[in-house]
Amino acid sequence: MSVIAALMLMLGATLCALLSEDAETPWHVEIEAEEEVYRYTPANNGAGPMWCRGSTCLVRVGDDVFASGLETLPDVKPLNNCRWLLFHRTEQGWKQVQADLSGRTREPCPLVTFAGGPVFLSANPTLVEDPNVPAGPARPEILQFDPSRPSEPPKVLLPRWMGEPNFTEHSYRSFAADGLRGELILFQNVGYTHVAWAFLDQQGQWSAQGQLAFPFGADYEKPQPIRVCYPTVAIKDRAVYFCGVSDILEPNSAWREFKRKLTGRDWDYDFRRLFFTWSRDITRGIFEPWIEIASREKTAGWITPADLWVAPDGTVHILWLERAIDTRLREKFFPNEKQSEALNYAVIHDGEVVRRTSLIEWHEGQPGLIPTAARFHITPEPRLLVFCHVIETGQAGKRFAGNLLFEVLNDGSAGPVMQVPLRYPLDSYFVATPRAGSPPSYTLDLLGTTRGDPLTIRYARLKVSPKAP
């Protein structure tokens, strides 16, 4: 049982009591800003501003913060009915400084940066000229902006790929940077077989490219590659780390038929196996065999990658959300199973999982906290914090939904928990992460949405500092 869940049960306390002002915590948190960045009109194309959740749409360069956004184009049919936007925050607040004047796309466009700049935006414009044609080929490109003059036209970089990949508007791409070395990597899915990748070195050359084959599901009724999507990716000193979730059509024929009768759809996707791989040196183009970190395959559960951090010694820290069962299937297929929700954490050293634990855990029929979103925040020491969104449940039902902050201690447990009293608690969000080149900091930058208002994209800035001993 997790530390937080145990506290809830032992004390029989409400969240307010658990997070009282008198609670001992080594951290001080100050809310410095809460601001609206822009509003969004639904594009009804299967994506949205928060869809590229494995990457980020928020980076910090010195005192400046940049965010990419998504605008729905009126009178253009899905799927490619959006364009990217670029916003810049200074002491005067947020300002839109760029917008795609000619391209159309489906998905949001993540950002990375190097120490001191530039800022890079990953775009995936469609090559289909007819706006009435819903899908087709796309051409990935990276736009390079000068952070001191972000309104000026960007430099366009075209990644060099292995072969001629058939890219489409469904990119499932991941964008990561080593801010200190000034290098970046872009991954983009090609169908259900593999990920294409391209590496930009510190000389500005696309000096390595290749293909990462998906893991193979030999134990399925119909053996097949397991497409891996929504990955959290990091690059550090040319080592690359990749952790994502299975995303394939329901492989269990009995479950697939049951869900077809329930929903009326011939398709339903599996998000219940978490996979990890890494390359010791991306310039060699070799990835190690896939490791399965977690699975909810037996009870049709749900897994969502949350974050990944590579410590200075190369140890990899992974965060993910896990739900035990698909309750729609319970009565017919596994009537005795109980639901649970968890924020899980694992540590990988040299390719081996050396620790796996639940930081927050809720079990059906018990009061507790249900985690719904989480990100790492890295301080300069470095120390590893988690900013999460939770829903509290109790005998009277749901009573609280908001944001918490706590440290992951050296033994893998959760430290003292702090409630972050944002006026607009964020339930889906990006952070300015070292995975995208932003530096470790006592400033926690957040970009996301709040419950009940998913069409307003908000920014929050927290000052998170250790208390004096």
Salt bridges, closest charged atoms under 4 A:
GLU32 OE1 - ARG461 NE 2.76
GLU35 OE2 - ARG89 NH2 2.60
ASP64 OD2 - HIS88 NE2 3.58
GLU71 OE1 - ARG83 NE 2.70
GLU107 OE2 - ARG106 NH1 2.97
GLU107 OE1 - ARG173 NH1 3.16
GLU141 OE1 - ARG139 NH2 2.71
ASP146 OD2 - ARG149 NH2 2.75
GLU152 OE2 - ARG149 NE 3.41
GLU169 OE2 - HIS170 ND1 2.91
GLU183 OE1 - ARG181 NE 3.20
GLU183 OE2 - ARG238 NH2 2.66
ASP219 OD1 - ARG273 NH1 3.91
ASP247 OD1 - ARG227 NH2 3.25
GLU250 OE1 - LYS259 NZ 2.65
GLU250 OE2 - ARG272 NH2 2.64
GLU257 OE2 - ARG260 NH2 2.65
ASP268 OD2 - LYS259 NZ 2.76
ASP268 OD1 - ARG265 NH2 3.63
ASP268 OD1 - ARG328 NH2 3.90
ASP270 OD2 - ARG272 NE 3.36
GLU288 OE2 - ARG280 NE 3.12
GLU292 OE2 - ARG273 NE 2.74
GLU297 OE1 - ARG272 NE 3.13
ASP307 OD1 - ARG435 NE 2.97
GLU322 OE2 - ARG296 NE 2.66
ASP326 OD2 - ARG328 NH2 2.84
GLU341 OE2 - ARG323 NE 3.18
ASP350 OD1 - ARG280 NH1 3.03
GLU361 OE2 - HIS363 NE2 3.22
GLU364 OE1 - ARG330 NH1 2.82
GLU392 OE2 - ARG399 NH2 2.98
GLU407 OE1 - ARG383 NH2 2.86
ASP445 OD2 - ARG60 NE 2.72
ASP453 OD1 - ARG39 NH1 3.67
ASP453 OD2 - ARG458 NH2 3.57
